[in-house]
Amino acid sequence: MPQSVIILGGGIIGLSCAFEAALRGYEVSVVETGAFGGQASGAAAGMLAPYSENTDQPDAFFRLCLDSLRLYESWNGKVEELSGMKTDWVRCGSLNVYRHEADLLPLQSRIRWHNEWGARAELVKGEALRKLEPGLSHDIAAALYCPEESHIYAPSLVAALEIACRRLGGQLYGHAGHLLDLAFSQSSGVTVRMSLLPEINADRIVICSGAWSGALERWLGIAIPVHPIRGQICSYESMPDDLRHMVFSSQAYWVNKPIGRMVCGASEDVAGFDSSVTDRGIQRLIRASERWLPQLAGRDTAHRWAGLRPATMDGMPLIGSVDGKPGAIMAAGHYRNGILLSPATAMLVCDLLDGQAPADQLAAFSPGRFTA
Ligand SMILES: Cc1cc2nc3c(=O)[nH]c(=O)nc-3n(C[C@H](O)[C@H](O)[C@H](O)COP(=O)(O)OP(=O)(O)OC[C@H]3O[C@@H](n4cnc5c(N)ncnc54)[C@H](O)[C@@H]3O)c2cc1C
């Protein structure tokens, strides 16, 4: 008989785990407080950029990010095929841009370890840089060019995952209200009681509740120091040639989407669970846009929005089994890289469900590591 699993939270992480579990033959139910993808996942810029996001050293987190990037093409192909939807995955490469020669020194060691990990990463300057990306401000001294990095349209990806999960037979419960109770028993598995849903039961549960995961402490019996970091973000109307690569600067990043929008993000604010947009937050992005991409000067933003990233104390996600709670697995705290990390997280979670998870790879992400 197939085993059943409840996924608590219907963002990119929950839906990805549900998708992979359904593909592997599990009976899957996804329980979501609000709308699927209605929180951080629907707000994300969708950059798949392990090299640009990990600038210091190749640690366990970087390796997970890289594994995930390398899974993306085939993973996204499956999602598109099973949903019948396009997700606008684009491998355009990225440019990390610098104004001052002094900034270039640390880049040499970064290029060295990027190359050691099999990535083409190179320093581009002067005329070669202008040719590669004509819209950049002319006082930019150089850029680190990473051709492997890509991006995806996150709202389409979550919508496609939702459809694919349903087509694979998953039971998806949106607008289920808040969690009232979570009970574990050796004989009858896990029971979830939500305020707007009849009680449901399964053999296992995967907690994917993003920035709200800390609220599960009382049921899981471990410390879950996940907190929300608000990201404010905006977009401009754009033409395909406005920007050919993703561009990362010290003040903002830009990515040109096939739907005709140039996305510019994002602030990192401590604002509790307030996901409103402030004029101050967006004005900083507008000023950065004018400074690094002069073509955007004077253009109005087309959209402004915000989301709450799930941050942890050490910057690493919580992925693994919960000690003392049979059948409970966590997958939360993906902070700035949840879209990138979704395929690799889904694989690890489903390897855990299958009883085959690589313990050495999971050690750094143990959900119990904050519990004294
Ligand atoms: C502005 C911005 C830009 C970003 N850009 C990128 C990017 O370019 N690349 C990248 O990789 N990442 C990016 N991120 C980060 C990425 O969005 C997050 O890491 C990712 O969305 C986290 O996914 P999640 O499923 O854990 O969380 P969420 O998407 O927040 O989903 C968690 C879900 O759980 C639900 N929930 C909470 N509690 C319960 C409960 N008790 N029961 C049931 N449901 C519950 C919530 O309603 C929510 O829908 C960005 C984030 C922001 C805000």
PDBQT file of the ligand as one rigid body, heavy atoms in Angstrom, charges set to zero:
ROOT
HETATM    1  C1  LIG A 401      11.314  39.909  -2.956  1.00  0.00    +0.000 C 
HETATM    2  C2  LIG A 401      11.873  38.505  -2.965  1.00  0.00    +0.000 A 
HETATM    3  C3  LIG A 401      12.721  38.104  -3.981  1.00  0.00    +0.000 A 
HETATM    4  C4  LIG A 401      13.230  36.817  -3.996  1.00  0.00    +0.000 A 
HETATM    5  N1  LIG A 401      14.003  36.431  -5.046  1.00  0.00    +0.000 NA
HETATM    6  C5  LIG A 401      14.465  35.146  -5.099  1.00  0.00    +0.000 A 
HETATM    7  C6  LIG A 401      15.225  34.716  -6.214  1.00  0.00    +0.000 A 
HETATM    8  O1  LIG A 401      15.474  35.487  -7.150  1.00  0.00    +0.000 OA
HETATM    9  N2  LIG A 401      15.669  33.421  -6.231  1.00  0.00    +0.000 N 
HETATM   10  C7  LIG A 401      15.390  32.553  -5.209  1.00  0.00    +0.000 A 
HETATM   11  O2  LIG A 401      15.818  31.403  -5.295  1.00  0.00    +0.000 OA
HETATM   12  N3  LIG A 401      14.661  32.946  -4.141  1.00  0.00    +0.000 NA
HETATM   13  C8  LIG A 401      14.211  34.231  -4.056  1.00  0.00    +0.000 A 
HETATM   14  N4  LIG A 401      13.494  34.643  -2.969  1.00  0.00    +0.000 N 
HETATM   15  C9  LIG A 401      13.350  33.732  -1.832  1.00  0.00    +0.000 C 
HETATM   16  C10 LIG A 401      12.240  32.743  -2.059  1.00  0.00    +0.000 C 
HETATM   17  O3  LIG A 401      11.083  33.429  -2.473  1.00  0.00    +0.000 OA
HETATM   18  C11 LIG A 401      11.968  31.978  -0.772  1.00  0.00    +0.000 C 
HETATM   19  O4  LIG A 401      13.151  31.399  -0.278  1.00  0.00    +0.000 OA
HETATM   20  C12 LIG A 401      10.962  30.849  -1.040  1.00  0.00    +0.000 C 
HETATM   21  O5  LIG A 401       9.816  31.367  -1.669  1.00  0.00    +0.000 OA
HETATM   22  C13 LIG A 401      10.573  30.142   0.244  1.00  0.00    +0.000 C 
HETATM   23  O6  LIG A 401       9.602  29.203  -0.112  1.00  0.00    +0.000 OA
HETATM   24  P1  LIG A 401       8.666  28.558   0.985  1.00  0.00    +0.000 P 
HETATM   25  O7  LIG A 401       7.760  27.643   0.280  1.00  0.00    +0.000 OA
HETATM   26  O8  LIG A 401       9.509  28.025   2.085  1.00  0.00    +0.000 OA
HETATM   27  O9  LIG A 401       7.904  29.809   1.617  1.00  0.00    +0.000 OA
HETATM   28  P2  LIG A 401       6.543  30.528   1.183  1.00  0.00    +0.000 P 
HETATM   29  O10 LIG A 401       6.467  30.778  -0.258  1.00  0.00    +0.000 OA
HETATM   30  O11 LIG A 401       6.384  31.709   2.080  1.00  0.00    +0.000 OA
HETATM   31  O12 LIG A 401       5.460  29.432   1.504  1.00  0.00    +0.000 OA
HETATM   32  C14 LIG A 401       5.160  29.018   2.808  1.00  0.00    +0.000 C 
HETATM   33  C15 LIG A 401       3.663  28.775   2.810  1.00  0.00    +0.000 C 
HETATM   34  O13 LIG A 401       3.292  28.134   4.024  1.00  0.00    +0.000 OA
HETATM   35  C16 LIG A 401       2.023  28.618   4.401  1.00  0.00    +0.000 C 
HETATM   36  N5  LIG A 401       1.864  28.334   5.821  1.00  0.00    +0.000 N 
HETATM   37  C17 LIG A 401       2.477  28.922   6.871  1.00  0.00    +0.000 A 
HETATM   38  N6  LIG A 401       2.118  28.333   8.024  1.00  0.00    +0.000 NA
HETATM   39  C18 LIG A 401       1.266  27.325   7.692  1.00  0.00    +0.000 A 
HETATM   40  C19 LIG A 401       0.557  26.354   8.446  1.00  0.00    +0.000 A 
HETATM   41  N7  LIG A 401       0.701  26.263   9.769  1.00  0.00    +0.000 N 
HETATM   42  N8  LIG A 401      -0.250  25.501   7.796  1.00  0.00    +0.000 NA
HETATM   43  C20 LIG A 401      -0.376  25.570   6.435  1.00  0.00    +0.000 A 
HETATM   44  N9  LIG A 401       0.269  26.465   5.673  1.00  0.00    +0.000 NA
HETATM   45  C21 LIG A 401       1.092  27.327   6.298  1.00  0.00    +0.000 A 
HETATM   46  C22 LIG A 401       2.058  30.081   4.039  1.00  0.00    +0.000 C 
HETATM   47  O14 LIG A 401       0.752  30.592   3.880  1.00  0.00    +0.000 OA
HETATM   48  C23 LIG A 401       2.863  30.068   2.742  1.00  0.00    +0.000 C 
HETATM   49  O15 LIG A 401       2.045  30.038   1.589  1.00  0.00    +0.000 OA
HETATM   50  C24 LIG A 401      12.928  35.922  -2.941  1.00  0.00    +0.000 A 
HETATM   51  C25 LIG A 401      12.062  36.316  -1.928  1.00  0.00    +0.000 A 
HETATM   52  C26 LIG A 401      11.530  37.601  -1.937  1.00  0.00    +0.000 A 
HETATM   53  C27 LIG A 401      10.575  38.002  -0.850  1.00  0.00    +0.000 C 
ENDROOT
TORSDOF 0
